[in-house]
Amino acid sequence: MRSYAVQLYTLRDQLAADPSATLTRLASLGYEAVEPFNLIPVEGFEIHSAHAPLLGPDREEYLKIAGTLIVPMVDPAEFTTTEGVRRTADALNAAVAWGKEHGVRVGYHNHHWELASHVGGRPALEALADLLDPGVLLEVDVYWAAFGGADVPALLGRLGERVRFLHVKDGPANLTDPMTAVGSGTLPIPDILAAAPQAMRVVELDRCATDIFDALADSLAYLREVDR
């Protein structure tokens, strides 16, 4: 049976107030895995991936967190020119070489600007993918990709097996309004999931219109129903 994860940024406020109670409640919803975004200790969950500042000086602190470390973002300005995309690719390729030396995989997570920006007539994320070492995997944030203008199932089809993780979220797909439980927004979630059957599903709600735990529970129930 497929395991589903939660990006812990979703629960950042709750974790700051009471980390133990927050993780206990998350486990009670049925989630078996989490994706950390900082160095907070996590017990009782599978950790397949973590967000980590691999392009900065503190990356070695994250080595023991997960077997896959994902760069959460790069300056949006780097995706407005061919030169910037190449610099980003060079930095990620250097990070994957470092990762191989330390026994971890390296990935990259998109926001909306990598799809909204085009270089050479193509979305910058796809231009970046062409320049990456084959060892650099992708974690596609489906919500931000949609807001950036992508047909997300088609994008996932073009990126192919390189996509190893999906940030699954739903809502109105704009920059300001709250998100919703997965399955109750505007994204074609079944088509998105079908386009990347190999990818780990990581639920993330950056901000939510309802109780966050209710939204996470509803998201998991929906994913288990449609993601077969």
Secondary structure per residue as TSV (DSSP state, phi and psi in degrees):
chain	resnum	aa	ss	phi	psi
A	1	M	-	360.0	139.3
A	2	R	-	-67.5	140.0
A	3	S	-	-96.2	139.7
A	4	Y	E	-114.8	142.9
A	5	A	E	-115.6	163.9
A	6	V	E	-121.8	129.3
A	7	Q	E	-72.4	121.7
A	8	L	G	-69.0	-11.4
A	9	Y	G	-57.8	-29.0
A	10	T	G	-55.8	-34.9
A	11	L	G	-112.0	29.1
A	12	R	H	-59.6	-41.0
A	13	D	H	-69.3	-42.1
A	14	Q	H	-67.3	-38.7
A	15	L	H	-66.3	-36.7
A	16	A	H	-65.5	-33.4
A	17	A	H	-81.8	-42.3
A	18	D	-	-159.6	86.8
A	19	P	H	-61.2	-41.9
A	20	S	H	-63.9	-48.2
A	21	A	H	-64.5	-36.1
A	22	T	H	-64.9	-46.8
A	23	L	H	-68.3	-35.6
A	24	T	H	-62.7	-44.2
A	25	R	H	-66.8	-38.5
A	26	L	H	-61.7	-44.2
A	27	A	H	-61.3	-36.1
A	28	S	H	-65.9	-20.1
A	29	L	T	-76.4	-18.9
A	30	G	T	111.7	0.2
A	31	Y	-	-73.9	138.2
A	32	E	-	-107.5	-13.1
A	33	A	E	-136.5	155.1
A	34	V	E	-135.8	159.5
A	35	E	E	-120.7	104.2
A	36	P	-	-68.2	157.0
A	37	F	S	-123.0	0.0
A	38	N	S	-150.8	-164.8
A	39	L	S	-94.9	16.5
A	40	I	-	-61.5	134.3
A	41	P	-	-65.5	137.9
A	42	V	-	-132.7	127.1
A	43	E	-	-127.7	151.0
A	44	G	S	88.4	4.4
A	45	F	S	-128.3	151.6
A	46	E	B	-70.8	143.1
A	47	I	-	-128.5	100.1
A	48	H	-	-87.0	-25.9
A	49	S	-	-153.9	160.2
A	50	A	E	-148.6	147.7
A	51	H	E	-81.8	136.3
A	52	A	-	-151.7	145.0
A	53	P	-	-80.2	70.1
A	54	L	T	-71.9	-14.6
A	55	L	T	-95.8	8.6
A	56	G	S	-117.6	-174.3
A	57	P	T	-80.5	-11.5
A	58	D	T	-101.7	16.7
A	59	R	G	-66.3	-29.2
A	60	E	G	-66.4	-21.4
A	61	E	G	-63.4	-21.1
A	62	Y	G	-96.1	-0.8
A	63	L	T	-60.7	-33.2
A	64	K	T	-89.8	1.2
A	65	I	T	-79.0	-46.0
A	66	A	-	-154.9	160.8
A	67	G	S	-78.9	-15.0
A	68	T	E	-125.9	123.4
A	69	L	E	-113.6	129.0
A	70	I	E	-117.5	127.0
A	71	V	E	-70.2	118.9
A	72	P	-	-77.6	-24.8
A	73	M	-	-170.9	158.7
A	74	V	-	-131.3	150.1
A	75	D	-	-44.1	124.0
A	76	P	G	-53.6	-31.3
A	77	A	G	-61.4	-25.4
A	78	E	G	-69.5	-14.2
A	79	F	G	-101.2	13.1
A	80	T	S	-99.0	-8.9
A	81	T	S	-138.6	157.1
A	82	T	H	-60.6	-39.2
A	83	E	H	-64.4	-40.9
A	84	G	H	-65.4	-41.0
A	85	V	H	-62.3	-40.4
A	86	R	H	-67.1	-39.3
A	87	R	H	-61.3	-40.7
A	88	T	H	-64.1	-43.2
A	89	A	H	-62.2	-42.5
A	90	D	H	-61.4	-41.5
A	91	A	H	-66.5	-41.2
A	92	L	H	-69.2	-36.8
A	93	N	H	-66.0	-36.9
A	94	A	H	-66.6	-36.9
A	95	A	H	-66.8	-37.9
A	96	V	H	-69.6	-33.1
A	97	A	H	-64.1	-42.4
A	98	W	H	-61.8	-42.3
A	99	G	H	-61.6	-40.8
A	100	K	H	-61.8	-36.7
A	101	E	H	-65.2	-27.1
A	102	H	H	-109.2	6.5
A	103	G	T	76.2	26.8
A	104	V	-	-126.3	151.3
A	105	R	E	-87.9	157.7
A	106	V	E	-126.4	138.5
A	107	G	E	-136.8	176.7
A	108	Y	E	-134.3	137.5
A	109	H	E	-112.8	130.5
A	110	N	-	-91.7	159.6
A	111	H	-	-115.4	-158.1
A	112	H	S	-79.3	-28.1
A	113	W	H	-68.8	-25.7
A	114	E	H	-69.9	-19.1
A	115	L	H	-98.8	-34.7
A	116	A	H	-69.7	-32.8
A	117	S	S	-84.9	138.8
A	118	H	E	-121.1	138.4
A	119	V	E	-130.3	134.8
A	120	G	T	60.3	28.4
A	121	G	T	79.5	9.9
A	122	R	E	-131.4	154.5
A	123	P	E	-55.7	138.7
A	124	A	H	-60.0	-31.5
A	125	L	H	-62.8	-40.0
A	126	E	H	-71.9	-36.0
A	127	A	H	-63.0	-40.2
A	128	L	H	-61.9	-46.2
A	129	A	H	-57.1	-36.3
A	130	D	H	-66.4	-23.4
A	131	L	H	-97.1	-4.9
A	132	L	S	-84.1	146.0
A	133	D	-	-54.6	141.7
A	134	P	T	-57.5	-19.4
A	135	G	T	-77.5	-12.6
A	136	V	E	-83.6	114.7
A	137	L	E	-89.6	169.4
A	138	L	E	-119.8	139.4
A	139	E	E	-112.8	105.0
A	140	V	E	-87.9	121.1
A	141	D	E	-85.2	107.0
A	142	V	H	-70.0	-31.5
A	143	Y	H	-68.8	-48.4
A	144	W	H	-70.1	-31.3
A	145	A	H	-63.7	-42.0
A	146	A	H	-64.6	-43.3
A	147	F	H	-63.6	-32.0
A	148	G	T	-73.7	-4.8
A	149	G	T	106.5	4.5
A	150	A	-	-82.0	146.0
A	151	D	-	-80.1	100.5
A	152	V	H	-63.7	-45.8
A	153	P	H	-58.2	-40.2
A	154	A	H	-66.7	-40.4
A	155	L	H	-59.3	-46.3
A	156	L	H	-63.1	-36.8
A	157	G	H	-63.1	-39.3
A	158	R	H	-71.8	-36.8
A	159	L	H	-76.1	-26.7
A	160	G	G	65.7	-143.4
A	161	E	G	-67.3	-13.4
A	162	R	G	-63.6	-25.1
A	163	V	E	-79.0	108.9
A	164	R	E	-107.2	-15.2
A	165	F	E	-140.0	145.8
A	166	L	E	-121.3	132.0
A	167	H	E	-87.0	109.8
A	168	V	E	-99.6	119.7
A	169	K	-	-148.8	166.9
A	170	D	B	-148.3	168.8
A	171	G	S	144.1	-157.1
A	172	P	S	-78.8	-4.5
A	173	A	-	57.9	46.3
A	174	N	S	-130.7	-177.7
A	175	L	S	-85.0	-20.7
A	176	T	S	-116.7	-32.0
A	177	D	S	-75.8	151.4
A	178	P	-	-62.0	154.0
A	179	M	B	-83.9	172.0
A	180	T	B	-128.2	172.7
A	181	A	-	-57.1	145.8
A	182	V	T	-60.4	130.0
A	183	G	T	101.6	-9.4
A	184	S	S	-116.4	14.4
A	185	G	S	-113.5	-150.7
A	186	T	S	-100.0	-8.5
A	187	L	S	-79.7	145.6
A	188	P	-	-81.1	71.5
A	189	I	H	-56.8	-45.7
A	190	P	H	-57.6	-41.7
A	191	D	H	-67.1	-36.8
A	192	I	H	-64.2	-47.4
A	193	L	H	-63.9	-40.3
A	194	A	H	-65.0	-26.9
A	195	A	H	-78.6	-12.7
A	196	A	-	-139.9	64.3
A	197	P	T	-64.9	-21.4
A	198	Q	T	-81.5	-11.1
A	199	A	S	-89.9	139.6
A	200	M	E	-66.8	134.6
A	201	R	E	-92.3	121.7
A	202	V	E	-120.7	110.6
A	203	V	E	-77.5	131.0
A	204	E	-	-141.7	128.0
A	205	L	-	-122.0	102.5
A	206	D	S	-60.4	-36.4
A	207	R	S	-154.3	151.1
A	208	C	B	-138.2	144.5
A	209	A	S	-80.6	-14.7
A	210	T	S	-126.8	-176.5
A	211	D	-	-56.9	129.2
A	212	I	H	-65.5	-37.4
A	213	F	H	-70.1	-37.1
A	214	D	H	-62.0	-42.5
A	215	A	H	-65.2	-39.1
A	216	L	H	-67.3	-40.2
A	217	A	H	-63.4	-45.7
A	218	D	H	-64.3	-37.2
A	219	S	H	-62.9	-45.0
A	220	L	H	-64.5	-43.4
A	221	A	H	-60.9	-42.5
A	222	Y	H	-64.4	-46.5
A	223	L	H	-62.8	-40.8
A	224	R	H	-64.5	-29.1
A	225	E	H	-77.1	-43.5
A	226	V	H	-96.3	-20.1
A	227	D	-	-96.6	68.9
A	228	R	-	-118.3	360.0
